[in-house]
């Protein structure tokens, strides 16, 4: 059996099983695909694929279904990814670019991706340690309180109320605040959070013209933003899609649902995939280190703000997945999300 023909038979089995959710027999393969060989040859090829651990019979006298190894070989051998139509790409752009706030952008992203793929969509919030400071705004709230607003290059916004010893609502206070705002932004803007924190600490120590309470308050906001990074969260949508194909989870969905509730698990999976593979990566079945997710596949990629990778977006569903279509959709949505992050 030639490797080329073996891949043709395996690909046909994967495509039919994904489409029908039924085990695939040699007769069905010959009816649906132009394999150019006899029924006996197809049966021999299927037997060889089974011996290689790439397909398996779920029960006696049944057709065959792909194993995790079969899906992996199929994905690894994909030479082309089904392109999205111009209308599909336009719809993605229009849907995502209609949002302004970061929370709304990411909420739209997961809802769109879950609708496109009919799977569970997951998006990691932008990593602030990799993001730069876009602007720090100082807003007087009263004669003793000031709001510090930290705006990141990703669009993420952090704000805190700090106590001050200076009345910045007065004319003299407003002038002092404007000067302090200029010095603080000169020190922090376009720097990563960790670098901005160091620059602001130097300003706090060496600049006698800016009130200590003010720079201390700004430092506290940036430090808290860094601390919050340890609790980077994810947002997801489409969990109900898992229940649409109960046959793909013959025992129970409970382990999958339990794993999805543990956001730290999802963050680890998204980050681990991107750390080892460029572009879109695919983890299939038992390749997932989390026991509860070993009946699923995860397709993910990173998204960026400018030249910096700031987060990951992905789709999780049963191993019986339309891999070419899902890879194309995840990649397209990540591309548009990166464009929004860069604005």
Secondary structure as GFF3:
##gff-version 3
##sequence-region A 1 343
A	DSSP	alpha_helix	3	20	.	.	.	ID=ss1
A	DSSP	alpha_helix	26	32	.	.	.	ID=ss2
A	DSSP	alpha_helix	39	51	.	.	.	ID=ss3
A	DSSP	beta_strand	55	56	.	.	.	ID=ss4
A	DSSP	beta_strand	65	66	.	.	.	ID=ss5
A	DSSP	alpha_helix	68	76	.	.	.	ID=ss6
A	DSSP	alpha_helix	86	97	.	.	.	ID=ss7
A	DSSP	alpha_helix	102	117	.	.	.	ID=ss8
A	DSSP	beta_strand	120	124	.	.	.	ID=ss9
A	DSSP	three_ten_helix	128	130	.	.	.	ID=ss10
A	DSSP	beta_strand	133	140	.	.	.	ID=ss11
A	DSSP	beta_strand	145	152	.	.	.	ID=ss12
A	DSSP	beta_strand	157	163	.	.	.	ID=ss13
A	DSSP	alpha_helix	171	188	.	.	.	ID=ss14
A	DSSP	alpha_helix	193	206	.	.	.	ID=ss15
A	DSSP	alpha_helix	212	229	.	.	.	ID=ss16
A	DSSP	beta_strand	234	237	.	.	.	ID=ss17
A	DSSP	three_ten_helix	239	248	.	.	.	ID=ss18
A	DSSP	alpha_helix	254	261	.	.	.	ID=ss19
A	DSSP	alpha_helix	263	276	.	.	.	ID=ss20
A	DSSP	beta_strand	281	284	.	.	.	ID=ss21
A	DSSP	three_ten_helix	285	287	.	.	.	ID=ss22
A	DSSP	three_ten_helix	291	293	.	.	.	ID=ss23
A	DSSP	beta_strand	296	305	.	.	.	ID=ss24
A	DSSP	beta_strand	308	318	.	.	.	ID=ss25
A	DSSP	alpha_helix	323	341	.	.	.	ID=ss26
###
